[in-house]
Amino acid sequence: MKIKKKWKLKDQLSLLKRLSSLLDKGYTLNEALQFLHVNEQGYKKADLQQCISYLSSGNSFRIALSSLQFHRDVLSYLYFAEQHGDLEFSLKECSGILDKKLTQFDKLTKLLRYPIFLLSTVAIILLMIQFVITPQFEQLYASMNIETSFFSLFLLIVFNGLKLSGILLIVAASVIVYYFFSIFKKQPADTQMNTIIKIPILKRIFIISHSYFFALQLSNLLKGGMSTFESLKVFESQNLLPFFKVEAGYLIQQLRAGEQLHHIIGERCFYEKELSLVILHGQANGQLSRELYTYSQLIIDKLEQKMVKVMAIVQPAIYGFVGIIVLFVYLSMLLPMYKMMESL
């Protein structure tokens, strides 16, 4: 059986952008896919023909892309688009988010590529010093009856510390991987999220992401004519995003108990505190859909700015660490030679 080739994320993004553009020009979804099918080649042409066949059989566009193993973010956006009926808008929003994700990932990759190469090179040099050069110098010191200097001893302690740190890092990484696949992935979605938000770096990213997605999709559903309760039922009925399925169930339960949405959201630790204020203000002026959408655009910019700040800190930190290690390596090789020259 021939294994279907999976679409790269950048190819998925390209397809969504072109579909959005064609829909904006008045094409129907089927006409847009037919147009793109004619201009594609290879496995993509066959996959687009499969999409067209799925649509002809009465399946949704989301089901068609699901059969091609498209990214979960794409499928989740299309699920909500099926509920509020604005496919063109959802394709545009989804392609915009994927575009930002790819851009940030490419920037991070370029940012870390050279530092990781430097760290790997330095690690190899440290191993050579530890197992080849240092024993030779120690043997030479012993044969020439030269007393080891304080700084040389200090360097040996530093290198032993780095070696121990490397071993501990590998062990810690192995434990984390084991925990993730053996324990974490088997836990309920809300338990997983409670664990994630205890990790300082991940906490801010996930809280902002949750606030953005919830605000945007709730805005779209409200704009499509649904009530808040009906919109939350849509969140609860989907299976693509387990956290929002569980979370929607909790929100519905609290609403039935007489609580107000802004108050419930304000007490949850999974969202930005401003989201509850936005909901309160939107309900007060009768423009909840508009307020939520505006807030979602503001908060996605906030997330992007945080990612830029993180990347601006990571690279200099790595370069500084590599520079210090290179200095120690240089001194560890140079000082013993000076010591021997002085003893002659």
N, C-alpha and C positions, 0 to 999 in steps of 0.2 A: 504493500500500500504506500503510495507516495505521500510524504508529509507536506502539508500545506505551508508555504512560506509566509511568515508573519510580516505584516506591514511595520516598517520602522515608524517611530513616533513622528518624525519630521514629514514622512509621507502621509500619515494620517492627518497631520496639520494641513498639509498642502491640499488634500482632498476636501477637508472641511471648508477651507478658505474659498476654494473654487466653487464648491456647491453653494456657499453663502452668496458669492458674487452673482452666480447664475440665477439664483432664486430672487435676488434683488432686482435683476433685469427682467423679471416676469416669467422665467421658466418654471414649469412645474418640477417637482422632485424627480419624476420619472424622465422627463425631457432632459433635465440637467445630467442625470446619470447616463442617459443614452449618449449625450454629447461628449461626456468625459470618457465613456467606453470606447468611442470611435478613435479618440486621440491617445489612448493608452496602449501599451504593449506588454507581452509576457504574462506573468501571473496576475498583475494588477488588472489587465484587461479581462481575464477569466473571472477574477473576483468581482469586478463591477457587473459582469454579466450575471453572476450569481445573485448579487444584490437586486438587480432588475427582476430576476426570476422570483425572488422572495417577495418583492413588492407586488408582482403580478398574481402571486398566490394568496394575497390578502394579509401578509405579514407586515409588521411595522418596520420602519427604517432602522430602529434600534435593534430589532431581532436580526435584521440583515447584517448589520455591522458586528453584532455579537458573534455571529457565525464566523466572522473573519478575525475574531479575537482582538477587536479594537480596545484601546485603553479604557479602563473602568471610568475615568472622568468623563470621557466622551459618551459612554453608554448611560451614565447617570444624568448628564445634561439632557440627553435625548429622551430619557424616561420622563423627566419633568416637562419636556416640550410636548410630549404626547398628551399630558394632562391639561396644559394651558393653551395648546394649539399654535404657538408661535415658533415654528421650526426655524425660520430664517433668523430670528433674533437669537435663538439658542445656539445655532451653528456659529453665529458671529461671536457670541460671548465665549463659547467653548473654545473656538480657535484662538481667541485672544488670550485666554488663560493658558492654553497649551503653548502658545508662542512665548509667553513670558517664562513658563517653566523651562522650555528648551533654551531660551536665551540665558537664563540664570545658570542652568546646568553647564552650558558651553563656557560661560565665563568662569565658573568654578573649576571646570576641567582644565582650562588654559592657565588659570591662576595656580593650580596645584601641580600641574604636570612637571615643571622644572624643579620646584622644591622637593617633590617626591623623588625625582631622579637624583638630586643632590643628597638627600637623606639615604637613599639606597647605596650610593657610591661611598658615602662616609661610613655607613654600616660595614661595608666590605673592607674598607681601610682599617677600621677599628678591629675587626676580626683578625686581619693580617698582623696588626700591631700586637694584639693580645696573644696570639698563638705562634707567631713567627719571630717578630722583631724583639719584643720584650724578653722572651726567654734567652735570646742570643746576647742581649745587653747584660742580663743578669749573670749569664755564664762568663761573659767577658770581664765584668766587674769582679767576680769571684776569682778568676785566674790572675787578674792584675792587682788583686787586693785593694780595690778602690771602694771607698765608703759611699754608699748610695746617698745622694743629697735629699734634703727635706722635700724639695719641689718634685724630684723624681718619684719619691714615695707618694706625694700628693696626687701626681698624675696617675700612678698605678691605682690608687684608691678611686679616683674619678672614673677610670676606665672599667674597673670592676663594678662600680655603681651603675654605669651605663649598661653593662652587660646584664646585671641583675634586673634593671628596669626593663630592658628588652624582653627578658624571659617572663617577667611578671605581666608585661603588656600582652604577650602572646597567650599566656594562660588566661588573662582576663577576657581577651577577645574570644577565646575558645568557650569559656563559660557563658558569655553573653549569647553567642551563636547557639549553644546547646539550649539555654533558657528560652531563647526566642522560638526555636522550632519545636521543642519538647513540651514547654509549659505555656508560654505567652500566647501562641497562636491557637491554643485549645481553650483559652479562657473566653467568657462572654465579652461582647463588644464594650460594654460599659466598664467592666473590670480592666480591660486593656487600656481604655482611655484614662481611667483613674491612675494607672501605673505610669503612663506616658507623661501626664501633666505634673508628675513629681520630679521629672528630669528638667532642670532649669532651662537648658538651651532649647529643648523640644517643646517645652510648655508654651512659650510665646508664639512659636510658629503654628502650633496646632490650635491654640485659642483664636488666633487671628483668622486662620483658614476656616475653622468652624463658623465663626461669626460671619465671614464673607459668604460662604456657601448657603448658610441658613437664611441670611437676609436676602440674597439674590433670588433663590428659588421660592421663598415665601412671597416675595414681591411679585414674581412672575405668576404664581398661582392666584394671588389676590387680584392681579390685573386681569387674569382670565375669567374672573367672575365668581371665584370660589370664596367661601367664608374662611375665616381663620381655622375653625374646627375642621372643615372639609380639607383644607390645605394640609393640616397636620396628619389627617388620615391618609393622604397621598404619601407623605414621608413614611408613615408606618407600614404602608402596603408594599413598598419596594424592598428588594433584597440585594441591591448592588452596594449599598452603604450600610453595613450592619449597625454602626454606631447611631446613625440618624433614625434607623428603624426602631431601636430600643429607646432612644431619646424621645422620639415622637410619641411612643406609647406612654412614657412617663408624663409628658406635657399634657396629653389628652386626659390622663387620669387626674391630674391636678386641676385642669379646667372643669372637669365634671364635678370636682369637689368644691367648686366655687371660687378658685383662685383666679387672679387676672394674669394674662400672659406676660406682661412686663415684669410683674412681681416674681413669677416663676423663673423667668430668664435671669433676672437680677441675682437670684439665689444660687444659680448653677455656676459651677467653676469652669465650665467649658467654653464660655463666651466672654467677649470684652464687656466690661461694665456699661460702656456707652450704648450697647445694643438695647438694653432694657429701657433706657431713656429715649432712644429713637422710637421704640414701639409705643411708649407712653405718649410721646409728642404726636406721632402719626395717628394714633387712635383719637387723640383729643381734637385734631383738626380735620379728621376724616380723610387723610391722605397717606394712610399707612403704606400702601404699595409704593408710592413715590418716595416716601421717606426711607424705606428700606433699600430701595434701589440706589438712591443717592449715597446712603451710608455704605453699601457694598462696594461702590466704586472708590470711595475714600479709603476704605480699610484695605483693599487690595493694593493700593499705592503704598499704604503703610507697611504692608508685608514686603513689598519689593524694596523699599528703603532699608528695612531691617536686614534683608539678605545682602544688600550692597555693603552695609556697615560690617556685617560678619566677614565678608570676603576681604574687605579693606584691612581687617585686623589679622586674619589668618596668614596671609602671605608674608607680611613683615615679621610676624612671630616665628614662622618657619625659617625665614632667612636669617634672623638673629640667632636662632638655635644652631643652625648649620654653621654659621660664622664662628660661634664659640667653640663648637666641636672641632672645626678645622684648625683653629688656633691651638687647641690642646694637642691635636695630632702633630702639628708642626713642632711645638715645643717638646713633645715626648721624643721626637726623633733628633732634634737639634741639641738639646741640653746634654744628653749622655755623651755626645761627641765632644762638646766643650769640656765636659768633666774629664774625659780621657786625655784630651790635649793638655789640660792643666796638670795632670799627673805625670806626664812624660818629662 
